[in-house]
Amino acid sequence: MLDEGELARNAVAVLRGNWIREHTVPARTLYPHQWSWDAAFIAVGLAYADPERAWADLRSLFSAQWADGRVPHIVFDPDVSERDYFPGPGFWGRQTTGIVQPPVHARAVWLVHQRHPSPQRLREFYPKLVHQQEYLARHRDYGGGLVSIVHPWESGLDNSPAWDDALSAIPADLDMLRQYRRRDIEVAAVSHRPTDRDYARYIGLAASYRDVGYQDSAKHPFLVECPAFNTLYADAELALAEIAEAIGQAPAPHRQRAHDIQEALLQRLFDSSTGLFYALDLHSEKRTEARCISGLLPLLLPGLPLAIADGLVRELTSTRFGIPAASYDRTAPDFDTLRYWRGPVWINMNWLLWRGLKAHGRPELAEQLRMALLTLIAEHGCFEYFAPDTGEGIGGSEFSWTAALALDLMGGIIAGP
């Protein structure tokens, strides 16, 4: 029998243990700075345990928003040594990275407000969130109505097979890893992390973007339209419509923008022969053939046509993904139960799918997924991700978004101090 009270106490303890001054880190050893989409997921859980910290976490992140509107994927803690995380501020040339992550923050702001209403904070965050969306629309849309990522890290699904085809055209300079020493494999198992070849490409892409002053261009060597990123881009507009209405602004433009993004997703990334969405490489103009969890995420959009939503549900419950969903096709020959986004189960992506199932009137399946996630966390702990076959916790332990989203999955049950 699942003891939700004990699970809630453990989750709250993880969030309290990872709080540093004015923000929450994902995990103290592996991720000692503030990450962008982590901050949003964490705020959703903190809304139950400590709402003031939820707002503080978001405020800390947005205090580092660039003048052009981008919200950086990492805000570096100046008290953390350069030796403790790579690539750190010395590599990026500033106290943040120059790349972004999925814009889940508008939804987080709205969810925190729903738990603890604060029109004042909605008014505070609304222009910042709009500016974030404007950056993506103005600088990352190369004419198709969707935004492109310029680095696999921007997707949040760092080494997903969805990027393999696009990355194959980019040289892997392994000598770069002699110049820049990896820190991640010093605190996590090598077999769980991206390979050296992939990592060399990641560093090369980041360096090339840095060296042009983080200016966006259609000439950037990696330009990919990701279905998960663009789904969250559309969902941000839906959340902004709710926020706008609550503070007396016009919601209609946001709803129209969400509709337009959804239509572009259907036109550009959907494959009717498989019923799944796929990443599109703008340079080759080809979609990947890899069936990844990112291709299920448009289920989150409540306006998705019924037949397409039903197809995504069938794919989710098939042997390729399952409940809880693996990050990559379980039947693929290169499926890996341990290596990062190439097979393991991630709580945040499944939490988004849980919301999608509820949005499309699948309460029984949503409940099945909810219980599967909570059981996984209760039995194995608040890990970064989990082996899809054994449930073993992998990656960072005492992981913040796992703890935070467990609280939301439980409806915020908080037992004891």
NORKA-V194640 format. One record per helix or strand. SS is the DSSP state (H for helix, E for strand). FROM is the first residue (numbers start at 0). TO is the last residue. If there is no record, write none. Layout:
# NORKA-V194640
SS&FROM&TO  SS&FROM&TO
This chain:
# NORKA-V194640
H&3&16  E&18&19  E&22&23  E&26&26  E&30&30  E&33&34  H&35&48  H&50&61  E&71&71  E&73&74  H&81&83  H&88&91  E&95&95  E&99&99  H&104&114  H&118&138  E&148&148  H&151&154  H&160&167  H&175&178  H&183&186  H&189&191  H&195&210  E&223&224  H&226&245  H&251&268  E&269&270  E&275&276  E&279&280  E&285&286  E&291&291  H&292&294  H&296&299  H&305&315  E&325&325  E&327&327  E&344&344  H&346&358  H&362&379  E&384&385  E&392&393  H&399&408
